[in-house]
Amino acid sequence: MACQSPAESKPESNEPAQSKLVLSAADIGVEGDSVLQLAAGGHHDFTIKVPAVGRYKISFDAAGTDSTSFWLEDYVTNTDGRQYNITGSLKPGDWSTLSSVDGSPLDTGSHPVRIHADGGALELKSISLEMMQPRRASPLTHLQNMEGENWELVWSDEFDGEGLPDTSKWSYNVGNWGWGNNEPQYYTDARLKNARQENGNLIIEAHQNDMGQPWTSARLTTQGKHAFKYGKIEFRAKVPPGRGTWAAGWLLGEAYRDEISWPYCGEIDVLECVGYEINDTTGKGKNHSTCHTRAYYFKQGNQIGAEIEVDSMFQDFHTYTIEWHPKRIDAFVDGAYFFTYDKTANEWEWPFDKPQNIIVNLAVGGGWGGAKGIDSTWQSHQYILDYVRVYQKAD
């Protein structure tokens, strides 16, 4: 279908964008006291009724010892045996300073949650949730034809402008809640230092000790703007070296609302590179392409994917590609085929008959990117994209 700009999408709720929910100790089930007290290693279960789907700032009026840390687990009654940490590990304040985290994803409705105290005792007076980004459905879905002999370009961003990326194509995921992988970076919103068009490229730049955060970076998504179903999707990019970097160009199901949505919604990793696999001098490293579904995903240890060696990963642009057909997904680097996912028995194996959003981001650390630590001698890293393109088949 032809490339076009969508109308502005609206939040999926009539709740105001800055809706705020405050829970006292009594609201979370503490009887006869105004403070929840947990011993080290303890936890407390309660329910949060979320008024609207989106990404929230979650703040805790809490105190503890120097060794205390705590975190909030969502969907504690889930049937998949998962732990959904939606805040990362936090340090308590001293009653005068709130402990908070930005960007935690929450769907509308009742959430059975659990607060955990680790390392030391915790006292908690209240929890507040404030909407930062209401979820917006993508108003435009591009359905690509996959029958024919030739490829036809139907959507792209060539990054030929200057300044911030094109807001008709991209929005931002914002925050520092850990992103499901214990990542320390704070993804910023429309901040030139972290995401900008320059000399015909998109530069996503991570900075150490920035904005009071260990790292800042950017995560751009077409969610709320454009969704895609089938087609050839290409990322032409240079990825950064440096132990701790984790650059990605990928697709995530439009159906994602919060963490329990994944991996049911499906994920297609096209470009995924970690810095500790890249030689800091020669640039030789590996690209990984993986499809995550409820049947096969990395937290079960049975994900289906492949890797391919790539030369000069940060010196030269390389083209990372998938061809997404109705019954299979093929992966390529610089035109060289290296992987097929073709499990289609049921919706757990094949959620890829539904639209996906395109995401580009540069993480630092986390379960995979930080598996060998983060090299603190690096003050910044650049992930540089020449273009993102979507094609369909034509006669």
Phi, psi and omega per residue, in radians:
M1 nan 2.750 -3.046
A2 -1.233 2.623 3.099
C3 -1.260 2.291 3.129
Q4 -2.667 2.836 3.138
S5 -1.647 2.358 -3.123
P6 -1.384 2.790 2.939
A7 -1.211 2.779 3.141
E8 -1.120 2.236 -3.138
S9 -1.440 2.735 -3.095
K10 -1.971 2.674 3.062
P11 -1.011 2.678 -3.093
E12 -1.507 0.534 -3.106
S13 -2.751 2.668 3.031
N14 -1.491 -0.048 3.083
E15 -1.124 2.513 3.083
P16 -1.085 2.588 -3.063
A17 -1.027 -0.510 -3.097
Q18 -1.782 0.502 3.120
S19 -0.995 2.474 -3.066
K20 -2.325 2.413 3.130
L21 -2.161 2.208 3.135
V22 -2.067 2.214 3.135
L23 -2.004 2.120 3.063
S24 -1.449 3.039 3.086
A25 -1.027 -0.665 3.109
A26 -1.130 -0.644 -3.139
D27 -1.131 -0.456 -3.125
I28 -1.757 0.260 2.954
G29 1.662 0.362 3.071
V30 -1.576 2.059 -3.071
E31 -1.681 2.340 2.999
G32 1.299 0.193 -3.136
D33 -2.657 2.720 3.126
S34 -1.685 0.054 -3.081
V35 -2.329 2.288 2.972
L36 -1.408 2.247 3.121
Q37 -2.052 2.190 3.120
L38 -2.160 2.355 3.004
A39 -1.365 2.844 3.089
A40 -0.976 2.274 -3.108
G41 1.506 -0.044 -3.116
G42 -1.503 2.957 3.067
H43 -2.630 2.881 3.133
H44 -2.482 2.307 -3.116
D45 -1.778 2.469 3.075
F46 -2.776 -3.097 -3.087
T47 -2.163 2.368 3.016
I48 -1.947 2.272 3.053
K49 -1.760 1.839 -3.039
V50 -1.494 2.211 -3.039
P51 -1.358 -0.443 -3.065
A52 -2.697 2.603 -3.109
V53 -1.391 2.372 3.121
G54 2.912 -2.875 3.117
R55 -1.883 2.312 -2.959
Y56 -2.083 2.600 2.808
K57 -1.481 2.191 3.094
I58 -1.977 2.147 -3.085
S59 -2.110 2.513 -3.098
F60 -2.183 2.246 2.987
D61 -1.607 1.639 -2.935
A62 -2.421 2.773 3.065
A63 -2.484 2.735 -3.140
G64 -2.977 -2.918 3.124
T65 -1.553 3.043 3.114
D66 -1.093 -0.458 -3.094
S67 -1.617 -0.050 -3.072
T68 -1.348 2.378 2.869
S69 -2.355 2.806 -3.113
F70 -2.652 2.828 3.138
W71 -2.731 2.786 -3.096
L72 -1.923 2.218 3.126
E73 -1.825 2.315 3.127
D74 -1.757 2.752 3.057
Y75 0.875 0.965 -3.077
V76 -1.186 -0.286 3.132
T77 -1.737 0.277 -3.101
N78 -1.089 2.632 -3.056
T79 -1.589 0.032 -3.116
D80 -1.661 0.006 -3.134
G81 1.214 0.472 -3.104
R82 -1.702 2.734 2.937
Q83 -1.987 2.056 -3.120
Y84 -1.767 1.625 3.101
N85 -1.442 1.944 -3.045
I86 -1.878 0.202 3.086
T87 -2.280 -0.197 -2.926
G88 1.184 -3.080 -3.118
S89 -1.521 2.191 -3.094
L90 -2.012 2.664 3.021
K91 -1.794 2.368 3.138
P92 -1.246 2.704 3.080
G93 -1.536 -2.569 -3.093
D94 -2.347 0.613 -3.082
W95 1.292 -0.336 3.103
S96 -1.729 -0.244 -3.119
T97 -2.245 2.201 3.110
L98 -1.355 2.569 2.970
S99 -1.705 2.208 -3.041
S100 -2.490 2.819 3.105
V101 -2.481 2.544 -3.072
D102 -1.892 2.524 2.900
G103 1.613 0.125 -3.108
S104 -1.070 2.259 -3.103
P105 -1.473 2.288 3.142
L106 -2.442 2.303 3.068
D107 -1.534 2.823 3.084
T108 -1.091 2.524 3.002
G109 1.979 -2.947 -3.072
S110 -1.436 2.296 3.133
H111 -2.103 1.959 2.979
P112 -1.293 2.014 -3.021
V113 -2.160 2.912 -3.133
R114 -2.476 2.252 3.032
I115 -1.728 2.308 -3.082
H116 -1.936 2.415 2.997
A117 -1.950 2.198 -3.127
D118 -2.138 2.494 2.977
G119 1.407 -0.443 -3.120
G120 -2.942 3.007 -3.120
A121 -1.239 2.670 -3.131
L122 -2.284 2.420 2.968
E123 -2.096 2.362 -3.051
L124 -2.336 2.175 3.122
K125 -1.654 -0.694 -3.074
S126 -2.817 2.828 3.058
I127 -2.279 2.370 3.060
S128 -2.188 2.514 3.082
L129 -2.143 2.172 -3.128
E130 -2.213 2.198 -3.121
M131 -1.074 2.246 3.039
M132 -1.819 -0.760 -3.098
Q133 -2.466 1.837 3.046
P134 -1.113 2.486 3.076
R135 -1.207 2.353 3.079
R136 -2.097 2.212 3.054
A137 -1.191 2.562 3.097
S138 -1.293 2.102 -3.068
P139 -1.339 -0.206 -3.066
L140 -2.257 2.118 3.057
T141 -1.943 2.212 3.098
H142 -1.666 1.999 3.093
L143 -1.789 1.987 -3.040
Q144 -1.610 2.338 2.994
N145 -1.241 2.388 -3.136
M146 -2.106 0.413 3.063
E147 -2.042 2.255 3.136
G148 2.489 3.133 -3.037
E149 -1.765 -0.438 -2.989
N150 -2.143 2.740 3.090
W151 -1.668 2.372 3.134
E152 -2.141 2.216 3.131
L153 -1.232 2.241 -3.125
V154 -2.097 -0.356 3.140
W155 -2.749 2.477 3.081
S156 -2.853 2.860 2.842
D157 -2.277 2.031 -3.138
E158 -1.607 -0.099 3.090
F159 0.989 0.739 -3.117
D160 -1.528 -0.053 3.135
G161 -1.476 -2.913 3.062
E162 -2.236 2.691 3.107
G163 1.424 -2.570 -3.058
L164 -1.143 2.678 3.089
P165 -1.068 2.827 -3.074
D166 -1.127 2.022 -3.087
T167 -1.331 -0.145 3.016
S168 -1.398 -0.194 -3.098
K169 -2.045 -0.511 -2.987
W170 -2.248 2.506 2.877
S171 -2.151 -3.087 -3.041
Y172 -2.161 2.385 2.854
N173 -1.558 2.291 -2.966
V174 -2.121 2.472 2.945
G175 2.298 -3.074 -3.033
N176 -2.453 0.586 -3.060
W177 -1.383 -0.017 3.092
G178 1.856 -0.331 2.999
W179 1.032 0.539 3.088
G180 1.315 -0.032 -3.065
N181 -2.296 0.274 -3.103
N182 0.999 0.738 3.133
E183 -1.497 2.412 -3.054
P184 -1.557 -0.165 -3.029
Q185 -1.317 2.656 3.009
Y186 -1.780 2.058 3.070
Y187 -1.462 2.164 -3.024
T188 -1.672 2.933 -3.079
D189 -1.950 1.950 3.028
A190 0.922 0.900 -3.127
R191 -2.026 2.045 -3.045
L192 -1.013 -0.569 -3.120
K193 -1.083 -0.485 -3.085
N194 -1.843 -0.404 3.139
A195 -2.666 2.093 -3.111
R196 -2.711 2.670 2.974
Q197 -1.574 2.344 -3.061
E198 -2.747 2.148 3.091
N199 0.956 0.706 3.090
G200 1.385 0.232 -3.134
N201 -2.262 2.768 2.887
L202 -1.687 2.192 3.085
I203 -1.915 2.059 2.975
I204 -1.808 2.085 -2.967
E205 -2.161 2.180 3.083
A206 -1.673 2.394 -3.121
H207 -2.212 2.369 3.113
Q208 -1.467 2.559 3.079
N209 0.875 1.041 -3.042
D210 -2.248 2.403 3.114
M211 1.015 0.478 -3.092
G212 1.292 0.221 -3.128
Q213 -1.963 2.691 3.062
P214 -1.009 -0.730 3.077
W215 -2.567 2.605 2.894
T216 -2.076 2.712 3.097
S217 -2.834 -2.847 3.141
A218 -2.479 2.578 3.054
R219 -2.328 1.909 -3.120
L220 -1.736 2.456 -3.132
T221 -2.440 2.626 3.039
T222 -1.498 -0.004 -3.130
Q223 -1.047 2.369 -3.060
G224 1.502 -0.109 3.129
K225 -2.165 -1.097 -3.068
H226 -2.382 2.442 2.953
A227 -2.145 2.779 -3.023
F228 -2.369 2.524 3.054
K229 -2.380 2.024 -3.097
Y230 1.211 3.051 3.119
G231 1.990 3.043 2.978
K232 -1.701 2.159 -3.119
I233 -2.039 2.212 -3.076
E234 -2.158 2.422 2.970
F235 -2.112 2.063 3.054
R236 -1.804 2.068 -2.893
A237 -2.690 2.779 2.853
K238 -1.935 2.309 -3.112
V239 -1.931 2.593 -3.029
P240 -1.405 2.581 2.913
P241 -1.411 -2.936 3.067
G242 1.805 2.101 3.141
R243 -1.058 2.102 -3.121
G244 1.996 -0.285 3.121
T245 -1.362 2.705 -3.101
W246 -2.667 1.592 -3.100
A247 -1.643 2.520 -3.089
A248 -2.609 2.524 2.901
G249 -2.274 2.061 -2.917
W250 -2.717 3.093 3.107
L251 -2.225 2.470 3.130
L252 -2.291 2.433 -3.075
G253 -0.974 2.348 3.049
E254 -0.970 -0.432 -3.113
A255 -1.269 -0.147 -3.141
Y256 -1.053 2.245 3.076
R257 -2.169 -0.735 2.970
D258 -2.728 -2.982 -2.882
E259 -1.107 -0.463 3.138
I260 -1.273 -0.239 3.078
S261 -1.173 -0.476 -3.043
W262 -1.754 2.410 0.116
P263 -1.675 0.268 3.133
Y264 -0.994 -0.612 -3.109
C265 -1.306 -0.281 3.139
G266 1.515 2.539 3.073
E267 -2.488 2.350 3.098
I268 -2.121 1.939 3.099
D269 -1.601 2.081 -3.109
V270 -1.736 -0.913 3.095
L271 -2.071 2.036 3.075
E272 -2.581 2.015 -3.025
C273 -2.387 2.350 3.052
V274 -1.938 2.468 -2.984
G275 -1.110 -0.537 -3.091
Y276 -1.228 -0.209 3.053
E277 -1.626 -0.031 -3.095
I278 -1.859 2.215 3.089
N279 -1.193 2.159 -3.059
D280 -1.145 -0.302 -3.131
T281 -1.750 -0.932 -3.067
T282 -1.491 -0.417 -3.095
G283 1.430 0.033 3.135
K284 -1.268 2.292 -3.119
G285 -2.730 -2.696 -3.083
K286 -2.302 2.506 2.920
N287 -1.912 2.445 3.137
H288 -2.009 2.350 3.016
S289 -2.159 2.260 -3.020
T290 -2.544 2.543 2.986
C291 -1.969 2.165 3.124
H292 -1.862 2.232 3.106
T293 -2.399 3.020 3.106
R294 -1.081 -0.558 3.141
A295 -1.321 -0.589 -3.038
Y296 -2.423 1.909 3.083
Y297 -2.713 2.851 -2.890
F298 -1.183 -0.482 -3.138
K299 -1.305 -0.203 2.954
Q300 -1.668 -0.207 -3.129
G301 1.332 0.283 -3.123
N302 -2.193 0.443 3.127
Q303 -1.024 2.658 3.141
I304 -1.957 2.065 -3.127
G305 -2.906 -3.026 3.132
A306 -2.681 2.900 3.103
E307 -2.266 2.746 3.130
I308 -2.499 2.409 3.104
E309 -1.306 2.486 -3.121
V310 -2.352 2.317 3.102
D311 -1.478 2.638 2.974
S312 0.851 0.951 -3.013
M313 -1.201 -0.525 3.126
F314 -1.810 -0.220 3.104
Q315 -1.507 -0.608 -3.017
D316 -2.170 2.630 3.017
F317 -1.292 2.443 3.015
H318 -2.261 2.678 -3.082
T319 -1.855 2.047 -3.099
Y320 -1.861 2.169 -2.886
T321 -2.389 2.519 2.809
I322 -2.171 2.617 2.935
E323 -1.999 1.919 -3.009
W324 -1.761 1.840 -3.140
H325 -1.755 2.911 3.124
P326 -1.066 -0.352 -3.099
K327 -2.249 0.058 3.116
R328 -2.841 2.819 3.052
I329 -2.276 2.176 3.120
D330 -1.919 2.513 -3.118
A331 -2.109 2.547 -3.084
F332 -2.498 2.675 2.878
V333 -2.245 2.192 -3.094
D334 0.882 0.666 3.096
G335 1.456 -0.109 -3.134
A336 -1.563 2.063 3.135
Y337 -1.219 2.473 3.075
F338 -2.585 -0.003 -3.050
F339 -2.858 2.480 2.982
T340 -2.337 2.353 2.928
Y341 -1.934 2.199 -3.065
D342 -2.516 0.580 3.090
K343 -1.509 1.987 -2.989
T344 -2.331 0.352 -3.010
A345 -1.128 -0.615 -3.101
N346 -2.764 -3.116 -3.060
E347 -1.200 -0.397 3.048
W348 -1.194 -0.606 3.110
E349 -1.492 -0.583 -3.000
W350 -2.318 1.408 2.988
P351 -1.460 0.092 -2.981
F352 -1.547 0.408 2.935
D353 -1.738 0.238 3.122
K354 -2.212 2.747 -3.046
P355 -1.096 2.647 3.102
Q356 -2.250 2.700 3.027
N357 -1.777 2.606 3.080
I358 -1.576 2.391 3.126
I359 -2.295 2.424 2.953
V360 -2.251 2.300 -3.094
N361 -2.722 2.775 3.026
L362 -2.184 1.893 3.069
A363 -1.661 2.876 3.065
V364 -2.314 2.203 3.138
G365 1.356 -2.615 -3.093
G366 1.575 3.118 -3.032
G367 -1.038 -0.612 3.121
W368 -1.817 -0.915 -3.126
G369 -1.021 -0.578 -3.130
G370 -1.788 0.314 -3.091
A371 -1.039 -0.458 3.095
K372 -2.043 0.467 3.109
G373 1.485 3.100 3.112
I374 -2.067 2.179 3.126
D375 -1.268 1.877 -3.051
S376 -1.289 -0.139 3.131
T377 -1.321 -0.276 3.071
W378 -1.463 2.188 3.105
Q379 -1.614 -0.426 3.125
S380 -2.753 2.762 3.095
H381 -2.415 2.572 3.101
Q382 -2.107 2.251 2.976
Y383 -1.877 2.045 -2.962
I384 -2.025 2.153 3.120
L385 -1.958 2.244 3.068
D386 -1.389 -0.709 3.075
Y387 -2.872 2.849 2.889
V388 -2.192 2.222 -3.055
R389 -2.329 2.587 3.051
V390 -2.217 2.294 -3.125
Y391 -2.147 2.781 2.937
Q392 -2.250 2.925 3.117
K393 -1.399 2.552 3.079
A394 -2.539 2.748 3.111
D395 -1.284 nan nan
